[in-house]
Amino acid sequence: MKILWHGHSCFQIIAQKEKDTKVSIVIDPFSKEIGLKLPKLEADVLLISHDHSDHNNQKAVSGNPFIITGPGEYDIKGVFIQGIPAFHDDVGGKERGQTTIYNIQAENISICHLGDLGQKELSPDQVERVNNVDILMIPVGGKYTISSKDALKIMSQIEPKITIPMHYSVPKLKIKLDGLGEFLKTLGIKSVEPLNSLSIKKKDLSEEEAKIIVLKS
């Protein structure tokens, strides 16, 4: 499996279905209005966490993908996806509405993308449904989502083997968010060497040591 981050909350997961068959999953492509530019993206499956312009640019993705825009269970080309309802704020959606947490099962690896989560903690039902996460994609920039401190609490609820931060301040982004440094400081980490992409197999996942991986966009 290969995971690429294209900035903000946009990821591409390329999973090996069979020896010569791959499945491309794109999550939350953004509009160029936010100041960032997407590369050319092609997908078999497109996941949209919520209907805001920095997450819902469906036209940016070619390949006639199967589009999922909310809660439910889906089995597409051997990839199992579960959409779990969540709130974009910490007042039951009264300020910014709802978002969707996506659990993705591919190559026997469990990936969780938290969307624009605004809840300071997950409910017991959400924790139960998320369950046994290998790789967690979590917003850390605050303002419109959880803060770094909230992210730390939610990481302790989920206990992923690998955490990839997203939705934080980067050069050219027009949305005011906290930077990655704030998140790393909260974890007591001075710096992390960013990777261009993450290539991983189930056997590479450590049961003993949780890792923070930062990807370049």
Backbone as CSV, one residue per row, in Angstrom:
resi,resn,N_x,N_y,N_z,CA_x,CA_y,CA_z,C_x,C_y,C_z
1,MET,0.837,-1.195,0.000,0.000,0.000,0.000,0.874,1.249,0.000
2,LYS,0.406,2.223,-0.758,1.116,3.501,-0.797,0.149,4.612,-0.414
3,ILE,0.599,5.522,0.462,-0.220,6.647,0.915,0.489,7.942,0.575
4,LEU,-0.233,8.832,-0.114,0.301,10.155,-0.455,-0.603,11.221,0.145
5,TRP,0.014,12.310,0.588,-0.733,13.457,1.108,-0.592,14.596,0.100
6,HIS,-1.717,15.154,-0.324,-1.697,16.238,-1.303,-1.994,17.595,-0.680
7,GLY,-1.865,17.693,0.643,-2.115,18.941,1.353,-3.490,18.974,1.995
8,HIS,-3.597,19.773,3.066,-4.850,19.946,3.802,-5.346,18.580,4.306
9,SER,-6.517,18.127,3.897,-7.009,16.805,4.337,-7.056,15.802,3.190
10,CYS,-6.411,16.131,2.080,-6.503,15.303,0.882,-5.401,14.236,0.842
11,PHE,-5.836,12.984,0.847,-4.926,11.851,0.744,-5.298,10.986,-0.447
12,GLN,-4.312,10.267,-0.933,-4.548,9.230,-1.934,-3.950,7.926,-1.414
13,ILE,-4.776,6.892,-1.404,-4.338,5.570,-0.969,-4.362,4.656,-2.189
14,ILE,-3.234,4.045,-2.477,-3.159,3.111,-3.601,-2.931,1.725,-3.020
15,ALA,-3.980,0.900,-3.092,-3.939,-0.429,-2.501,-3.804,-1.486,-3.583
16,GLN,-3.048,-2.517,-3.269,-2.871,-3.639,-4.204,-4.004,-4.628,-3.970
17,LYS,-4.868,-4.766,-4.969,-5.993,-5.703,-4.837,-5.530,-7.125,-5.135
18,GLU,-4.905,-7.288,-6.276,-4.301,-8.554,-6.668,-2.915,-8.240,-7.198
19,LYS,-2.246,-9.226,-7.748,-0.856,-9.034,-8.192,-0.713,-7.867,-9.168
20,ASP,-1.623,-7.774,-10.135,-1.496,-6.733,-11.158,-2.644,-5.724,-11.129
21,THR,-3.392,-5.684,-10.028,-4.545,-4.795,-9.952,-4.445,-3.888,-8.735
22,LYS,-4.579,-2.597,-8.967,-4.526,-1.629,-7.867,-5.839,-0.865,-7.768
23,VAL,-6.143,-0.409,-6.568,-7.335,0.404,-6.318,-6.870,1.743,-5.753
24,SER,-7.297,2.839,-6.385,-6.934,4.183,-5.943,-8.108,4.822,-5.208
25,ILE,-7.849,5.276,-3.990,-8.859,5.941,-3.160,-8.380,7.358,-2.880
26,VAL,-9.197,8.339,-3.195,-8.872,9.738,-2.904,-9.851,10.251,-1.848
27,ILE,-9.325,11.003,-0.881,-10.135,11.542,0.204,-10.019,13.063,0.225
28,ASP,-11.150,13.744,0.274,-11.252,15.197,0.507,-10.388,16.087,-0.401
29,PRO,-10.571,16.011,-1.718,-9.873,16.963,-2.603,-10.412,18.367,-2.392
30,PHE,-9.541,19.361,-2.449,-9.931,20.738,-2.116,-9.996,21.628,-3.356
31,SER,-10.663,22.765,-3.192,-10.743,23.766,-4.247,-9.474,24.616,-4.245
32,LYS,-9.081,25.113,-5.415,-7.884,25.956,-5.509,-8.048,27.285,-4.781
33,GLU,-9.280,27.612,-4.394,-9.543,28.856,-3.659,-8.784,28.920,-2.337
34,ILE,-8.395,27.762,-1.795,-7.709,27.788,-0.492,-6.218,28.123,-0.643
35,GLY,-5.757,28.264,-1.889,-4.374,28.677,-2.121,-3.432,27.551,-2.491
36,LEU,-3.887,26.311,-2.358,-3.069,25.151,-2.709,-3.519,24.572,-4.041
37,LYS,-2.658,23.815,-4.669,-2.972,23.230,-5.968,-2.866,21.718,-5.901
38,LEU,-3.908,21.052,-6.377,-3.894,19.595,-6.434,-3.151,19.111,-7.678
39,PRO,-2.476,17.977,-7.585,-1.941,17.356,-8.801,-3.091,16.700,-9.562
40,LYS,-2.820,16.136,-10.713,-3.853,15.387,-11.428,-4.147,14.115,-10.638
41,LEU,-5.414,13.921,-10.325,-5.803,12.781,-9.512,-6.796,11.899,-10.263
42,GLU,-6.576,10.605,-10.170,-7.502,9.631,-10.748,-7.823,8.614,-9.666
43,ALA,-9.083,8.246,-9.540,-9.468,7.356,-8.452,-10.542,6.369,-8.873
44,ASP,-10.572,5.250,-8.158,-11.667,4.289,-8.276,-12.754,4.615,-7.251
45,VAL,-12.308,5.183,-6.128,-13.220,5.543,-5.042,-12.859,6.942,-4.555
46,LEU,-13.890,7.775,-4.360,-13.690,9.138,-3.859,-14.513,9.318,-2.590
47,LEU,-13.845,9.707,-1.502,-14.514,9.935,-0.223,-14.547,11.424,0.091
48,ILE,-15.725,11.922,0.434,-15.915,13.328,0.809,-16.426,13.354,2.246
49,SER,-15.669,13.972,3.140,-16.072,13.953,4.551,-17.228,14.907,4.840
50,HIS,-17.271,16.043,4.121,-18.366,16.995,4.307,-18.358,18.000,3.161
51,ASP,-19.454,18.730,3.037,-19.669,19.564,1.848,-19.151,20.988,2.022
52,HIS,-17.857,21.127,2.301,-17.200,22.431,2.328,-16.161,22.458,1.215
53,SER,-15.917,23.629,0.641,-15.104,23.718,-0.578,-13.657,23.260,-0.404
54,ASP,-13.169,23.249,0.829,-11.795,22.783,1.032,-11.728,21.263,1.239
55,HIS,-12.863,20.573,0.930,-12.908,19.123,1.090,-13.723,18.408,0.011
56,ASN,-14.451,19.143,-0.833,-15.460,18.481,-1.684,-15.299,18.709,-3.188
57,ASN,-14.064,18.927,-3.644,-13.850,19.236,-5.057,-13.859,17.956,-5.911
58,GLN,-15.047,17.427,-6.116,-15.189,16.169,-6.856,-14.696,16.276,-8.294
59,LYS,-14.835,17.459,-8.891,-14.450,17.650,-10.292,-12.939,17.538,-10.511
60,ALA,-12.176,17.627,-9.429,-10.719,17.549,-9.552,-10.219,16.115,-9.720
61,VAL,-11.126,15.154,-9.568,-10.727,13.747,-9.597,-11.332,13.050,-10.818
62,SER,-10.484,12.516,-11.670,-10.944,11.820,-12.877,-11.042,10.320,-12.618
63,GLY,-11.473,9.578,-13.648,-11.550,8.131,-13.537,-12.932,7.594,-13.237
64,ASN,-13.932,8.481,-13.212,-15.311,8.070,-12.926,-15.411,7.256,-11.630
65,PRO,-14.914,7.830,-10.507,-14.878,7.073,-9.256,-16.255,6.843,-8.642
66,PHE,-16.348,5.823,-7.808,-17.525,5.625,-6.959,-17.415,6.650,-5.839
67,ILE,-18.419,7.507,-5.703,-18.335,8.630,-4.756,-19.143,8.334,-3.496
68,ILE,-18.500,8.527,-2.352,-19.150,8.350,-1.052,-19.100,9.694,-0.323
69,THR,-20.253,10.153,0.134,-20.318,11.490,0.744,-20.881,11.482,2.164
70,GLY,-20.923,10.315,2.794,-21.468,10.299,4.147,-21.477,8.918,4.759
71,PRO,-22.146,8.786,5.911,-22.159,7.526,6.648,-22.755,6.363,5.852
72,GLY,-22.304,5.166,6.204,-22.784,3.952,5.557,-21.663,2.945,5.445
73,GLU,-21.988,1.761,4.929,-20.991,0.719,4.723,-20.933,0.357,3.244
74,TYR,-19.718,0.256,2.728,-19.526,0.050,1.295,-18.414,-0.975,1.074
75,ASP,-18.603,-1.817,0.079,-17.577,-2.778,-0.322,-17.339,-2.581,-1.813
76,ILE,-16.221,-1.960,-2.152,-15.946,-1.602,-3.536,-14.587,-2.158,-3.950
77,LYS,-14.598,-3.018,-4.944,-13.366,-3.577,-5.496,-12.463,-4.186,-4.420
78,GLY,-13.096,-4.846,-3.463,-12.325,-5.516,-2.426,-11.877,-4.614,-1.294
79,VAL,-12.300,-3.340,-1.323,-11.984,-2.403,-0.242,-13.260,-2.162,0.560
80,PHE,-13.183,-2.364,1.876,-14.353,-2.134,2.728,-14.227,-0.752,3.356
81,ILE,-15.282,0.035,3.246,-15.288,1.402,3.769,-16.502,1.591,4.673
82,GLN,-16.266,2.146,5.833,-17.346,2.484,6.750,-17.311,3.983,7.032
83,GLY,-18.426,4.669,6.769,-18.561,6.079,7.099,-19.291,6.213,8.429
84,ILE,-18.676,6.940,9.370,-19.221,7.083,10.720,-19.564,8.558,10.950
85,PRO,-20.805,8.888,11.341,-21.159,10.290,11.548,-20.415,10.915,12.720
86,ALA,-20.032,12.184,12.544,-19.331,12.927,13.593,-19.676,14.410,13.437
87,PHE,-19.241,15.217,14.402,-19.543,16.647,14.366,-18.302,17.474,14.027
88,HIS,-18.556,18.546,13.273,-17.504,19.469,12.835,-17.158,20.476,13.938
89,ASP,-17.874,20.424,15.048,-17.627,21.307,16.184,-17.858,20.514,17.463
90,ASP,-17.738,21.177,18.603,-17.918,20.475,19.870,-19.250,20.809,20.538
91,VAL,-20.203,21.300,19.724,-21.534,21.638,20.257,-22.612,20.926,19.432
92,GLY,-22.357,19.663,19.108,-23.352,18.852,18.418,-23.691,19.308,17.017
93,GLY,-22.745,19.968,16.354,-22.957,20.394,14.973,-23.688,21.713,14.820
94,LYS,-23.968,22.404,15.917,-24.743,23.653,15.845,-23.995,24.779,15.141
95,GLU,-22.655,24.742,15.173,-21.864,25.810,14.544,-21.449,25.475,13.114
96,ARG,-20.938,24.252,12.905,-20.389,23.915,11.586,-20.957,22.626,10.995
97,GLY,-21.970,22.066,11.614,-22.622,20.891,11.034,-21.873,19.594,11.283
98,GLN,-22.073,18.659,10.372,-21.511,17.324,10.537,-20.327,17.072,9.607
99,THR,-19.555,16.079,9.966,-18.497,15.564,9.107,-18.569,14.037,9.194
100,THR,-17.788,13.369,8.383,-17.804,11.908,8.383,-16.409,11.374,8.651
101,ILE,-16.327,10.446,9.585,-15.101,9.682,9.818,-15.143,8.486,8.871
102,TYR,-14.061,8.239,8.165,-14.009,7.079,7.271,-13.009,6.042,7.774
103,ASN,-13.493,4.824,7.912,-12.629,3.667,8.170,-12.459,2.922,6.858
104,ILE,-11.241,2.653,6.488,-10.937,1.992,5.219,-10.136,0.724,5.505
105,GLN,-10.614,-0.404,5.009,-9.911,-1.675,5.195,-9.411,-2.154,3.833
106,ALA,-8.095,-2.212,3.692,-7.495,-2.674,2.438,-6.153,-3.318,2.753
107,GLU,-5.822,-4.367,2.037,-4.572,-5.107,2.255,-4.411,-5.531,3.718
108,ASN,-5.537,-5.786,4.380,-5.535,-6.190,5.792,-5.009,-5.088,6.710
109,ILE,-5.028,-3.841,6.219,-4.627,-2.674,7.003,-5.858,-1.801,7.232
110,SER,-6.001,-1.299,8.460,-7.133,-0.442,8.816,-6.684,1.015,8.888
111,ILE,-7.300,1.853,8.055,-6.968,3.279,8.007,-8.179,4.072,8.459
112,CYS,-7.959,5.089,9.286,-9.045,5.957,9.741,-8.730,7.405,9.398
113,HIS,-9.621,8.044,8.626,-9.509,9.459,8.278,-10.612,10.191,9.042
114,LEU,-10.230,11.107,9.925,-11.195,11.732,10.836,-11.960,12.912,10.240
115,GLY,-11.690,13.243,8.956,-12.404,14.374,8.367,-12.132,15.658,9.134
116,ASP,-13.087,16.569,9.134,-12.928,17.832,9.867,-13.523,17.700,11.268
117,LEU,-12.992,16.774,12.018,-13.525,16.504,13.349,-13.367,17.718,14.261
118,GLY,-14.468,18.094,14.921,-14.424,19.206,15.868,-14.701,18.769,17.296
119,GLN,-15.096,17.517,17.467,-15.358,16.991,18.810,-14.056,16.889,19.602
120,LYS,-14.090,17.303,20.849,-12.884,17.239,21.671,-12.561,15.813,22.100
121,GLU,-13.546,14.941,21.988,-13.309,13.518,22.198,-14.363,12.724,21.448
122,LEU,-14.057,11.480,21.154,-15.017,10.625,20.474,-16.000,10.050,21.477
123,SER,-17.209,9.785,21.015,-18.195,9.130,21.866,-17.834,7.646,21.998
124,PRO,-18.343,6.966,23.026,-18.076,5.525,23.150,-18.484,4.748,21.900
125,ASP,-19.598,5.133,21.293,-20.054,4.452,20.073,-19.067,4.654,18.926
126,GLN,-18.552,5.880,18.786,-17.573,6.153,17.725,-16.287,5.359,17.951
127,VAL,-15.833,5.318,19.192,-14.615,4.561,19.518,-14.800,3.090,19.172
128,GLU,-15.954,2.548,19.512,-16.237,1.135,19.236,-16.270,0.863,17.738
129,ARG,-16.839,1.791,16.974,-16.958,1.588,15.536,-15.632,1.824,14.811
130,VAL,-14.814,2.727,15.322,-13.501,2.978,14.710,-12.609,1.737,14.904
131,ASN,-12.307,1.380,16.141,-11.729,0.089,16.530,-10.504,-0.385,15.736
132,ASN,-9.469,-0.758,16.428,-8.262,-1.414,15.862,-7.674,-0.691,14.649
133,VAL,-7.366,0.577,14.805,-6.829,1.384,13.701,-5.314,1.197,13.590
134,ASP,-4.870,0.906,12.381,-3.430,0.830,12.120,-2.858,2.214,11.813
135,ILE,-3.539,2.947,10.922,-3.048,4.261,10.480,-4.151,5.300,10.672
136,LEU,-3.854,6.343,11.423,-4.823,7.406,11.719,-4.406,8.700,11.039
137,MET,-5.349,9.310,10.308,-5.153,10.624,9.704,-5.987,11.614,10.516
138,ILE,-5.317,12.538,11.206,-6.001,13.365,12.200,-5.737,14.857,11.989
139,PRO,-6.791,15.710,12.025,-6.577,17.154,11.909,-5.946,17.692,13.189
140,VAL,-5.001,18.630,13.041,-4.293,19.144,14.225,-4.191,20.671,14.239
141,GLY,-4.766,21.343,13.238,-4.561,22.786,13.090,-5.476,23.675,13.901
142,GLY,-6.449,23.090,14.623,-7.342,23.912,15.436,-8.234,24.811,14.603
143,LYS,-8.763,25.858,15.214,-9.639,26.865,14.585,-10.968,26.265,14.132
144,TYR,-10.913,25.420,13.085,-12.129,24.825,12.525,-12.259,23.340,12.877
145,THR,-11.213,22.790,13.463,-11.207,21.380,13.862,-10.611,21.284,15.260
146,ILE,-10.299,20.094,15.675,-9.685,19.912,16.981,-8.286,20.528,17.030
147,SER,-7.867,20.900,18.231,-6.528,21.441,18.448,-5.540,20.301,18.652
148,SER,-4.275,20.652,18.781,-3.245,19.640,19.024,-3.510,18.877,20.323
149,LYS,-3.926,19.609,21.359,-4.201,18.954,22.648,-5.383,18.003,22.540
150,ASP,-6.426,18.427,21.810,-7.573,17.543,21.600,-7.152,16.311,20.783
151,ALA,-6.293,16.553,19.790,-5.822,15.452,18.944,-5.117,14.393,19.787
152,LEU,-4.335,14.851,20.766,-3.624,13.926,21.638,-4.612,13.052,22.425
153,LYS,-5.698,13.668,22.897,-6.726,12.909,23.636,-7.365,11.855,22.733
154,ILE,-7.676,12.252,21.508,-8.351,11.326,20.591,-7.408,10.214,20.145
155,MET,-6.138,10.534,19.987,-5.147,9.493,19.683,-5.100,8.458,20.809
156,SER,-5.234,8.925,22.060,-5.210,7.992,23.194,-6.473,7.140,23.225
157,GLN,-7.592,7.670,22.686,-8.822,6.881,22.589,-8.702,5.792,21.518
158,ILE,-8.060,6.142,20.405,-7.996,5.237,19.258,-6.789,4.294,19.331
159,GLU,-5.678,4.798,19.838,-4.428,4.036,19.957,-3.956,3.440,18.623
160,PRO,-3.750,4.298,17.615,-3.273,3.796,16.320,-1.797,3.417,16.377
161,LYS,-1.380,2.603,15.438,0.038,2.246,15.351,0.831,3.370,14.677
162,ILE,0.190,4.043,13.708,0.816,5.168,13.008,-0.176,6.322,12.972
163,THR,0.300,7.530,13.260,-0.533,8.733,13.154,0.075,9.671,12.120
164,ILE,-0.763,10.133,11.191,-0.339,11.107,10.185,-1.148,12.389,10.412
165,PRO,-0.505,13.490,10.791,-1.246,14.750,10.985,-1.667,15.364,9.657
166,MET,-2.775,16.110,9.686,-3.295,16.787,8.485,-4.017,18.062,8.921
167,HIS,-4.463,18.832,7.939,-5.280,20.028,8.197,-4.575,20.993,9.155
168,TYR,-3.352,21.385,8.751,-2.594,22.374,9.516,-1.993,23.383,8.540
169,SER,-1.422,24.430,9.080,-0.895,25.516,8.252,0.297,25.058,7.419
170,VAL,0.245,25.357,6.120,1.350,25.102,5.203,1.526,26.340,4.320
171,PRO,2.683,26.528,3.690,2.879,27.685,2.814,1.791,27.783,1.738
172,LYS,1.313,29.004,1.500,0.311,29.356,0.483,-1.134,29.066,0.907
173,LEU,-1.330,28.318,1.995,-2.697,28.054,2.448,-3.331,29.342,2.948
174,LYS,-4.512,29.663,2.447,-5.194,30.908,2.810,-6.048,30.772,4.076
175,ILE,-6.215,29.563,4.549,-6.980,29.326,5.776,-6.030,29.419,6.968
176,LYS,-6.404,30.193,7.976,-5.557,30.392,9.146,-5.665,29.205,10.105
177,LEU,-4.602,28.440,10.195,-4.558,27.285,11.080,-3.245,27.283,11.865
178,ASP,-3.206,26.505,12.943,-1.953,26.317,13.660,-1.011,25.475,12.806
179,GLY,0.273,25.617,13.055,1.266,24.871,12.294,1.526,23.486,12.866
180,LEU,2.261,22.692,12.117,2.615,21.343,12.538,3.442,21.355,13.819
181,GLY,4.274,22.386,13.980,5.147,22.480,15.154,4.385,22.438,16.466
182,GLU,3.204,23.028,16.476,2.376,23.040,17.690,1.995,21.614,18.093
183,PHE,1.640,20.807,17.097,1.275,19.407,17.347,2.472,18.616,17.859
184,LEU,3.611,18.761,17.191,4.805,18.028,17.604,5.240,18.439,19.015
185,LYS,5.117,19.725,19.326,5.459,20.231,20.661,4.578,19.589,21.725
186,THR,3.281,19.453,21.415,2.341,18.825,22.348,2.738,17.385,22.647
187,LEU,3.326,16.725,21.642,3.764,15.335,21.796,5.164,15.232,22.401
188,GLY,5.822,16.390,22.566,7.185,16.377,23.083,8.213,15.968,22.044
189,ILE,7.876,16.202,20.766,8.774,15.854,19.664,9.334,17.143,19.066
190,LYS,10.651,17.209,18.903,11.269,18.418,18.363,11.037,18.545,16.856
191,SER,11.217,17.454,16.139,11.022,17.494,14.687,10.858,16.071,14.156
192,VAL,10.246,15.989,12.966,10.088,14.715,12.267,10.492,14.945,10.818
193,GLU,11.306,14.073,10.280,11.726,14.193,8.877,10.570,13.774,7.974
194,PRO,10.033,14.702,7.165,8.880,14.355,6.319,9.244,13.359,5.215
195,LEU,8.281,12.508,4.873,8.438,11.545,3.792,7.641,11.995,2.574
196,ASN,8.110,11.656,1.386,7.355,11.963,0.165,6.067,11.146,0.103
197,SER,6.136,9.925,0.600,4.974,9.045,0.636,5.255,7.945,1.651
198,LEU,4.217,7.209,1.994,4.369,6.086,2.912,4.012,4.801,2.178
199,SER,4.979,3.920,2.025,4.734,2.594,1.452,4.805,1.593,2.592
200,ILE,3.735,0.820,2.769,3.662,-0.023,3.959,2.875,-1.302,3.690
201,LYS,3.255,-2.359,4.393,2.519,-3.622,4.377,2.163,-3.974,5.817
202,LYS,1.216,-4.873,5.962,0.743,-5.243,7.296,1.892,-5.683,8.192
203,LYS,2.835,-6.436,7.644,3.944,-6.963,8.451,4.884,-5.861,8.963
204,ASP,4.795,-4.652,8.350,5.654,-3.543,8.763,5.134,-2.830,10.011
205,LEU,3.886,-3.091,10.379,3.268,-2.381,11.500,3.749,-2.955,12.828
206,SER,4.196,-2.068,13.701,4.712,-2.495,14.999,3.605,-2.488,16.044
207,GLU,3.531,-3.539,16.820,2.550,-3.614,17.906,3.043,-2.855,19.136
208,GLU,4.351,-2.671,19.232,4.919,-2.091,20.448,5.089,-0.576,20.402
209,GLU,5.442,-0.046,19.244,5.822,1.370,19.169,4.894,2.150,18.240
210,ALA,4.203,3.145,18.815,3.363,4.028,18.003,4.256,5.066,17.327
211,LYS,3.981,5.343,16.056,4.836,6.269,15.299,4.040,7.474,14.813
212,ILE,4.721,8.601,14.701,4.197,9.799,14.046,4.905,9.911,12.699
213,ILE,4.151,9.952,11.638,4.731,10.112,10.304,4.185,11.379,9.663
214,VAL,5.075,12.223,9.207,4.702,13.459,8.523,4.990,13.283,7.036
215,LEU,4.001,13.610,6.216,4.163,13.480,4.765,4.318,14.848,4.118
216,LYS,5.108,14.903,3.054,5.206,16.110,2.241,4.023,16.162,1.292
217,SER,3.544,17.374,1.008,2.445,17.499,0.051,2.993,17.788,-1.324
